[in-house]
Amino acid sequence: MASFKIEGGHKLNGTITPQGAKNEVLQILCAVLLTPEKVTVHNVPDIIDVNKLIFILGELGVKVEKLSSNSYAFQADEIKLEYLESPEFKRDGSSLRGSIMLVGPMLARFGKGYIPKPGGDKIGRRRLDTHFEGFTNLGAIFRYNKEESFYGVEAEKLVGTDMLLDEASVTGTANILMAAVLANGTTTIYNAACEPYIQQLCKMLNSMGANITGVGSNLLTITGVDSLGGCEHRVLPDMIEIGSWIGVAVMTRSELTIKNVSWENLGQIPNIFAKLGIEFEKIEDDIFIPEQESYEIQNYIDGSVLTVSDAPWPGFTPDLLSIVLVIATQAKGTVLIHQKMFESRLFFVDKLIDMGAKVILCDPHRATVIGQNFESTLKATTMTSPDIRAGISLLIAALSAKGTSIIHNIEQIDRGYENIEARLKSIGAKIERI
């Protein structure tokens, strides 16, 4: 198990270009299974979760060609369907939550899709009902092997239908969408997720010959087509990483420029950081964060304490609440963090409390943060990363803390952040992998 050794308390300076969006690219890579023609994808991040999915695609028979450091060509013209029921797939697929999105395209094109119970972050219950209810609505037969935790759906031909999702699941919407594009007739998906990731997937599928309307709304209409062709697609910059770099700048009181952020796809992120008192400037498509010695949390108009909570898009993304919480520990003022969507994501705050943060964990979903305005800085400590987002939040805390911190289990961070220590070193951070 690798660890990071961080000497905190140093100001940083420089320019960072965000990686491709992890949550988008996992969907895009699964979509290459919908056509036997070549699909080229650019801005693919070099991170563990993405590389695992590319490996699984290769084992499934997809021809994978690495064109450059972040560009790939995929061709799914000779798929090995027997791999789906092999012990190797049960092992490989169970280590990656994103593998669930293989089911929709496989079901649509080959009439069957299987998946072991997928892994991923341990952040609470993340059920799969939405996915499989969508497939059965399209006419698939569902089966589940309880002993092996192995799911399957099969159908001779999917048939379009109207459906109302029980939750606006991003991966559920993507999976059902990829199944519906090759179904007979028209499918409507109401209460669909409408994140930029889903919008990007729709644009890609339409460029392959699909017929999807309502893109960007929570009502998608898909008219099935007989087949899809190849395409070229570029993945958006990762909004979660952009928020993380803002956190790095703020907590180390540093000047930082984040390049090519795709402002129109950031949603509530700039607004929430502004409410925390953070200064930043939009320069063309970049974010410039000046060196800021202090920042004050805005209260509501009536003087009550600000609440920052997550919600489906266009609400604030749950993946950045951990970053907001860490930033708030050194703000001037108090904020209530309400993590509605996952019940275990706030449990990392005990590590921040060990570092001297003033945080009251009210229950599994809420934490009150009393900012110290840098008058009582965080103390270095040794800790373990429980998941991707908590891991990067602890890393940001360690960069601001005076002294040397150790973070164990950094494979969790590597799952979502490309070459993080080299990029931090490039702007002056004192960090090494041990």
N, C-alpha and C positions, 0 to 999 in steps of 0.2 A: 504494500500500500504506500503510495507516494504522499508527500506532505509539502506544504509551502512554509518557508521561513520568511517572515516579513519584518523588516525594520521600519517601524512607522514613524510618523511625526515629521515627514519631509514634504516640502512643497514640490509639486510637479508642474510641468509646462510642456506644451507641444500640441500636436495634431493627431487625431485618431480617425480612421475610417472604419465604420461599423461593418461587421460581417453580414452575410446573407441571413435572412430570417429563418431560424430553426423551425418554427411552427408552420411556416409556409412550405419549406422545402420537403418536409416529410410527406406532405400531401402530393406535391408535384412529382416526387420520385415514384410514388405508388401509381400515379396516373399514367406513367409510361407503359404500364401493362395493358392499357386499353387499345393499343394499336401495334401492328407488326412493323410499322415504319419507324424510322429513326427520329428520336426526340433529343434535342440538344438543350441543356440547362446550364445557365451561367450564374455566377455569384453563389455557388454551393459552398457553405461553410465546412471547413475541415474540423469537424467535431465528432466525438465518439458516437452519439446517437445517429447522426447522418451516415457515418462510415459503416455502422452496423447494418443499416437498412440497405446501403449499396451492396454490402457483402451478401445479404439475403437475396437481393435481386439477382446477383451473379449466380448463386447456388440454384436459383429458380430457372436459370437458363438465359437470363437477359444478357445480351452482349454489352459490356461496359467498357467504354473507351475514355480515358482521362486525357482531355485536350490541353489543359493547362492546370495551374494550381487550384482553380476554383470553377472549372468548366468541364462538363462531361457530356458524352453522347451515349444514349441508351437505345437498344433495339431488341424488342421482345417478340422476335419472330420464331423462336424455337423454345417454347416454354416446357419445362419438365414438371408436369403436373404431379408425378409420383413423389416429388420432394415435399409437397404439401402435407403428406401423411407419414413422413419419415421421422424417426427419432431425432435426426439432426435439426429438422425444422421446429420440432417441439422444443428443443433446447435453444435454438437461435432466436425464434420468435418470442419466447417468453421473457427474454432479457430487454425487450424494447417495446414500450407502449405504442409507439407509432406504427408498429407492425399490424395493428388492428385495421389500418386503412388499406391493407393489401386485399381485404375480403371483398369490398365493393367492386373494384375493377376485375378481379378474378371471377366473381360471380357473374358479372355482366358479360364478359367475353368468353368464358369457358364453362359457365353453368355451375360452378362450384367454388366455394371459398372456405378455407379452414384457418383456424388460428388457435394457438395455445393461449391460456390466460396471460395477457401481456404484463410486463413489469413496468419500470419507470419510477418516478418519485413516490416516496411514501408520505403523501400529504393528505391522506384521508380517502374516503370512498370515492371511486371514480368508476361508476357502473357503465356497463356496455348495453343496457336494455334499449336505449334509443337507436343504436346501430341496428340491432337485430329485429326490433319492431318495424323499422323502416324496410328492411329486406323482406320480411314476411308480408308486409303491405304490398310489396311489388310482386308477390306470388312465390317467394322462395319458401322452402321447407327447412325449418330450423331443427338442429339436433345438438345435444350437449352430452359429452362423456364426463360425468362428475368425477370419476376416479382419476382421470388424467387432466381434468380441467381443460378440456379440448372442445372448442366450439366449431360448428359447421353449418353452412347453408348451401342448398342445392336448388336448381331450377332449370327446366328445359329452356324456358324463355320467360324473361321478366315482362310484366305488363304494367303500363303506367297507371297511376291512381292519384287521388288527392289524399294528402296526409297532413296531420297537425302534430308536430313534434312535442313531446312532453317536456323537453328542455332545449334551449338554444345551444346545443352542443356543437362546438367547432368541428371536432373530428367526426361526430355523428353526421352532421350536415355534409361534410366532405365525402364520407363513405357512401351515403345514400345518393348523393349527387352523381358520384362516379358510376354507381350501379344504374341509375335512371337514364343516363345519356344513351345507352344502347337498348333500352326497353322498348317494347311495342307501345305506341300511343304516347299520351301526354301525362306527365307527373307534375303535381304542384306540391311544394314543400312550404308549409306555413310555420311560423316561429323558427325559421331557419336562422342559423348564425350568419352575421353579415360582416364579420371582421375583414380587414384588408386581405388576410390569408385566403379566405373563401372567395373574395372578389378576384384575386389573382388566379385561383384555380379555375373559376368560371371563364376568365379571359383566355386562359391557356386552352381549356376544353373547347371553347368556341373557335379558337384559331385552328384546332384540330378537326373542325367540322361539326361540333355539337351545336345544339340549338337551345340556348339557355337565355331567358329574359328575366328581368327583375333584379339584376346583379346590383348589389349594394343595399338591397332591401331585405326584409325578413319574409318575403314571399317570392320564392323562385318557381319559375315555370320551365319545365324541361320537355321539349318535344323529342322523343327518341329518334335516333338515326340508325342506319344499318351498320355503319362502320366509321372509324375515325382514322385520320392520317397523322403524319408526323408534324412537328413544329419546332420552333426555337423560342425559348422562354428565359427571362431574367428574373431572378428572385429579388424581392424588395430588401432593403437594409433592415436589420433586426431592431424593431422598436424597443424590445426589452434590453438589448445591449446598449442602445442609445441612452435609455434611462439609467442604466448602470454606470455609464461613463459620466453622466451628469452627477450621479452620486459620488463618484471618485473625485471629481473636481471640487464639489462643495465640501466634502468632509476633510479634504486635505488643504482647503482654502487656496486652490490653485487656479491658474488661467489655462483654459483648454478649449480647443476648437474641434468640433465633431463634424466631419465632412459628409456631404451627400446623404442627408438624413431622410429625404422624401417627406417634407413637412406636411403635405396634404394627407399623409397616412398615419400621422402621429395621434390624431384624435384628441382625447382629454389630457394627454401627457403634459404638454406645455402648461395648460391651465392649472393642473394640480401642483406642479413644481413652483409655479408663480405664487400660488396660495401659501406655499411653505416659505415664501419670502426670497426665493432664489432669483437672482438676476441673470438674464441671458439675452442674447440678441440674435435675430434672424438675419443672416448675411447670405443672400441668394438662397441656396439650398443647404447651408451650413448652420450649425448652432455655435455661437461664441459665448463662452462662460467666463466672465472676468473674475479676477481674484477678489474674493468676498470674505471680509473678516467676520461678519455676522449676518444672520438672516432671521427675520421675525415672521412667525406664523400668523396669518390673518385670521381673525375671528369672524363669525357671521355678523351681519348688520346689527343684530340685536345684542351683540357682545358675547353670545354663547360660543362654546369651544368648537373649533372646526372638526368635522368628521371626514375622514378619507375612507371610502369604501369601494369595493370592486363591484362590477356589474358586467353583463354581456355587452359587447360593442353596440352602440358607441360609448358605453360607460367605461370606467377606468379599468385597465387590465389587472387581474389578480396577480400576475407575474411580477408586478412592480411594487406591490404593497410592502414586501420585505425591505426593498431599497428605501421607500418612503419612511418606514419605521426607523431605519438606521440614521437617515438624514435628520429626522426629528429629534434624535437624542442630543444633538448639539445646536438645535435651533433656539431662538428666544420665543418661549410660549409653550402651549400645551396642545396636543392633538389626540383625537380618538381614532385609532385604526380599527376598521371593521372588515374582517375577512369573511365574507358571506359564503363563498363558494367551496372552500376546503377547510375542514375542521382541525387539521394538524399543522397548518403552515406557520402558525405563530409560536410553536413550541420552542423555536430556536432562541427566543428572547431571554431565556435563562442564561445563555452564554453572554449576551449583551449586559445583563445585570451583573454578571461576574466581572465584566470589564468596567463597571461603575456607572452604567446607564440607569436612569430613573424611569423604569417601565413597570406598570402594574398590569399583569395579565388578568383581565377580568373573567374570562372564560375562554374556551377553545377558539372563539371567533373574534374576540375583542381585546385590544390592549390600549391603555392610556400611556402616552409618552410625555414626560415632563422634561422639556428641553433645558440644557445646561448653558447654552450660549457660549460654549467653549471655555467657561469659567472653571468647569471641572471636566477635564479631558478624559477620554477613555484610557484604560490601563491595558497594557499588553498581557496576553494570556495564551494558554494552549487550549485548543478546541477542535471539534470534529464537525465536518460539513454533513448535514442530514439530507439535503437535496440541492438541486442546481441553484435555485434562487436564494435560499438561505445561505448557501455556500458563498455566493458572490457578495451577499450582504455582509457576512462575517469578514470576508477579505477586505471590503471597503472600510469596515470598522477597524481592522488591524492596520490599514494604511494610515489611519488618522491617530492611532494610539501611540503614545511615546513608549519606546522599548521594543523588544523583539517578541513577536507572536508566532505560534506554530498552528497551522490548520491541517488536520489529518483528513483522510478520505477525499482528497481533492479530485479524484476521478469523477465525483459528482459535478464539480465545476467544469471539468473537461467535457462532460456530456453536452454542455450548452455554450461554451465560450472557446473560441478558436485561439490557440497559442497565447493564452492570457498573460503568462509571465513575461514573454518577450515584448508584448505590446505595452505592458506596464513599464518595463525597463526602458523602453524607447522614450517615455516621457519623464523618466527620472526616478521611478520607484525602486526601492531596495528590496528585491524579492528574489528568492531562489527556490528551485524544486529540489527536494531531498528525498 
